[in-house]
Amino acid sequence: VALSLALGLAQQVTGTEAILYYTPRILNQCLPPDAGESSGVCHASASPPPDLAKEAAGDGAGCTSAEAVFLVSLGVGACKLGGELVAAALVDTLGRRSTIIWSNLALSAFTALIGLRFLFHWPVSASAAALCLAVAAAALCLA
């Protein structure tokens, strides 16, 4: 019983549900038109200031269109499903302990990549890959 409770708590602590919830905000970060790349300031387009309305609509440089954000969100959900299907097949052959250890290490690395996305202003494709790999790794360890 304690192991079941610990795994359920670990699933919540990993933050994968937060990754799924905040995928649109993670992907759609816009720089203000007067700020350079070196400023390091990003604004989420979910509630943009009036001068960023054009960028929030996906028309400005550095912003992601709503359609692309939606498709990437679907892709991240599909990666989670894929990770759970792979976990169901691997847990019997590799064992739960080794699956948890390796996938938690992978989850840590991919979560760090998500954080680096904000520092280096990576393109949407790199951000989407980091998000997808993070939720797949979390699904592997806790499915």
Backbone torsions as a table, in degrees:
resi	resn	phi	psi	omega
1	VAL	NA	-41.2	-179.2
2	ALA	-64.5	-38.6	178.3
3	LEU	-63.7	-41.3	178.4
4	SER	-62.9	-42.6	178.1
5	LEU	-66.5	-39.6	179.2
6	ALA	-65.1	-40.9	178.7
7	LEU	-67.3	-39.0	176.8
8	GLY	-64.2	-41.3	177.2
9	LEU	-66.3	-41.5	179.4
10	ALA	-61.6	-36.2	179.1
11	GLN	-63.7	-38.0	179.0
12	GLN	-74.2	-35.8	-177.1
13	VAL	-70.8	-28.9	-178.4
14	THR	-62.5	-26.8	176.9
15	GLY	85.9	14.6	-178.0
16	THR	-68.4	-31.9	176.8
17	GLU	-67.9	-34.6	175.3
18	ALA	-66.6	-37.4	177.1
19	ILE	-61.9	-44.6	178.8
20	LEU	-64.0	-41.1	-177.9
21	TYR	-68.2	-40.8	-174.9
22	TYR	-96.7	10.0	178.6
23	THR	-52.7	-46.7	178.9
24	PRO	-60.4	-38.8	179.8
25	ARG	-71.5	-35.9	179.1
26	ILE	-65.2	-40.5	-177.4
27	LEU	-76.4	-36.3	-169.9
28	ASN	-104.0	72.1	175.4
29	GLN	-104.8	129.9	-177.8
30	CYS	-117.9	138.0	173.2
31	LEU	-87.9	142.1	175.2
32	PRO	-63.2	150.0	-175.8
33	PRO	-61.1	-28.7	-177.7
34	ASP	-92.3	-3.6	-179.6
35	ALA	-96.7	140.3	177.7
36	GLY	-87.7	175.9	178.6
37	GLU	-62.5	-27.8	-174.2
38	SER	-78.0	-10.9	-176.8
39	SER	-68.9	-31.4	179.1
40	GLY	73.4	9.5	-178.6
41	VAL	-100.3	124.4	177.6
42	CYS	-118.7	148.7	176.5
43	HIS	-122.6	132.1	176.9
44	ALA	-72.6	140.3	-176.8
45	SER	-83.3	-1.1	179.7
46	ALA	-66.3	-31.3	176.8
47	SER	-140.2	70.8	-174.2
48	PRO	-76.6	151.5	170.6
49	PRO	-64.7	161.5	-177.4
50	PRO	-55.6	-35.2	-178.2
51	ASP	-74.6	-7.9	178.0
52	LEU	-106.4	11.6	-177.0
53	ALA	-60.7	-39.7	179.9
54	LYS	-66.0	-42.6	179.4
55	GLU	-66.0	-38.3	-178.8
56	ALA	-65.3	-27.5	178.4
57	ALA	-75.2	-5.2	178.9
58	GLY	93.5	6.5	-178.0
59	ASP	-89.9	-17.6	-175.2
60	GLY	-94.1	167.0	178.0
61	ALA	-71.1	140.1	177.1
62	GLY	87.5	0.1	-179.7
63	CYS	-111.3	156.3	-178.2
64	THR	-108.4	137.8	180.0
65	SER	-67.8	156.5	-179.6
66	ALA	-62.6	-35.5	179.4
67	GLU	-65.8	-41.7	179.3
68	ALA	-66.2	-40.5	178.0
69	VAL	-62.7	-42.2	178.8
70	PHE	-62.9	-45.5	-179.5
71	LEU	-65.2	-39.3	177.8
72	VAL	-67.1	-38.6	177.2
73	SER	-61.0	-41.7	175.3
74	LEU	-62.9	-41.0	178.8
75	GLY	-63.5	-39.2	178.5
76	VAL	-65.5	-40.2	175.4
77	GLY	-63.5	-38.1	177.5
78	ALA	-67.4	-35.3	176.4
79	CYS	-64.7	-37.7	177.4
80	LYS	-64.4	-44.4	177.9
81	LEU	-62.1	-43.3	178.6
82	GLY	-61.8	-41.5	177.5
83	GLY	-63.1	-37.5	178.1
84	GLU	-68.8	-37.2	177.3
85	LEU	-67.7	-40.4	177.0
86	VAL	-65.9	-39.9	179.2
87	ALA	-62.5	-39.5	179.2
88	ALA	-62.1	-34.4	179.7
89	ALA	-80.1	-34.6	-173.9
90	LEU	-85.6	-27.2	-173.0
91	VAL	-62.9	-31.2	179.2
92	ASP	-75.4	-33.7	-177.5
93	THR	-86.2	-41.3	-177.1
94	LEU	-90.3	-24.3	-175.7
95	GLY	94.0	149.9	-176.4
96	ARG	-67.5	-39.5	-175.2
97	ARG	-61.9	-51.8	-178.4
98	SER	-67.3	-34.2	177.0
99	THR	-64.0	-42.6	179.9
100	ILE	-66.3	-43.9	-177.5
101	ILE	-62.5	-52.3	-176.0
102	TRP	-69.1	-37.8	-179.3
103	SER	-74.3	-29.5	174.2
104	ASN	-68.4	-37.4	174.7
105	LEU	-63.2	-43.0	178.1
106	ALA	-65.0	-41.4	178.7
107	LEU	-60.6	-41.7	178.2
108	SER	-61.4	-44.4	-179.7
109	ALA	-64.8	-43.5	-177.8
110	PHE	-72.2	-30.7	175.0
111	THR	-68.1	-36.6	174.8
112	ALA	-63.0	-37.9	176.8
113	LEU	-63.2	-36.8	177.0
114	ILE	-62.8	-41.1	177.2
115	GLY	-65.2	-38.3	179.0
116	LEU	-66.8	-22.2	177.9
117	ARG	-57.7	-38.5	-179.1
118	PHE	-74.4	-31.4	-179.6
119	LEU	-73.2	-41.2	-174.0
120	PHE	-103.7	-0.8	179.3
121	HIS	53.5	53.7	-179.6
122	TRP	-64.6	157.1	176.7
123	PRO	-68.5	167.1	-176.4
124	VAL	-60.3	-37.5	-177.9
125	SER	-63.6	-40.4	178.0
126	ALA	-68.5	-39.0	177.7
127	SER	-64.9	-43.0	179.7
128	ALA	-63.4	-39.9	178.9
129	ALA	-64.6	-42.3	179.1
130	ALA	-64.5	-42.1	177.9
131	LEU	-62.9	-44.9	-178.6
132	CYS	-63.6	-45.4	-179.4
133	LEU	-67.3	-34.6	179.3
134	ALA	-66.1	-45.7	-179.1
135	VAL	-72.1	-30.7	176.1
136	ALA	-67.6	-41.4	178.6
137	ALA	-65.8	-39.4	178.4
138	ALA	-66.0	-38.0	179.0
139	ALA	-66.9	-33.0	178.5
140	LEU	-66.0	-39.3	-174.8
141	CYS	-84.1	-26.0	-172.2
142	LEU	-120.9	9.5	-179.7
143	ALA	-77.7	NA	NA
